[in-house]
Amino acid sequence: MNFQHHFVSPWWAFNSHVHTIVESQLMAPENVDCERIEIYTPDNDFLELDIREGKKEQPVVALFHGLEGSSERFYIRNLMAELSRRGFSSIAMNFRGCGSKLNRQKRFYHSGETDDYKTLLEWISDAYPNRPIYVVGFSLGGNAMIKYLGEESNHTFVKKGVAVSPPYDLKLGSYNLQRGFNRVYEYRFIRTLRSKLELKRVSYPDLPKFSGSTIFDFDDKVTAPVHGFKDAIDYYDTCSSKNFLGDVSIPLLLIHSSTDTLTPLEYAPFEVIEQNPFIETIFTKKGGHVGFISNPRNWLNKTIVSWLETD
């Protein structure tokens, strides 16, 4: 199902980069009063969560951020604010090393890491018994969320999911970051990834050294060997969300701009998506990566919450 006619871009948001950058860098996120807690993982590590309580009879929504993001990113905070206005509780997870401090273990996080999703969702099920659980993932967080839903299929606690701007094909997405203005985004990602790697080297001197300049280089030299993959291609082939969309068996909404330059919609497996009766789509003609500046404002979050409220 396509709802693209509901999205209206203002005249001045003339390309994908405006949609991607303006909200992220120039607009303050909504102020959401959250409780920060830590929960522990089976491998003696921890996950930092930001919790915003809603009405006790309403569902709980787990939120997953993108590459080198956090629970404090504008798209997470603004969605938490909209969920709160509609009575939902929300829990935003920081991937390992993306919260207020580095995680304990040698490993970081990656686009296909789903064990931490299982840990969080089991914790939510215990902490909020008899409450429906929904999930929303952005970009990298959406890729891993789709992978989780495909892997777990009918064995998940989750009742509904929304993925915004996921990278359906990690290999093509990695190559795409090396093109044109996308190199600006890639540089920012590499800068923070390199910094975390060096900080973690204090505790783990045997971590791989990195001297590259692209996400592909980082995934090939660091992400893959640290997390048990042969190389970047093995990691990408194993974890790309396009491989798991066919196995999703709960209602899933995909929101993506056809002009997204970071994770191009053209990489999506359209035939698989169309053949899965559980998947609905909103593919807009305009918009950016996770950024959808709209008139009136807040189209993305209102659309997500309205869809979660439907039967």
Secondary structure by P-SEA (a helix, b strand, c coil): cccccccccccccccaaaaaccccccccccccbbbbbbbbccccbbbbbbbbbccccbbbbbbbbccccccccaaaaaaaaaaaaabbbbbbbbccccccccccccccccccccaaaaaaaaaaaaacccbbbbbbbcaaaaaaaaaaaaaacccccccccccccccccaaaaaaaaacccaaaaaaaaaaaaaaaaaaaccccccccccccccaaaaaacccccccccccaaaaaaaccccccccccccbbbbbbbcccccccccccaaaaaaaccccccccccccccccccccccaaaaaaaaaaaacc
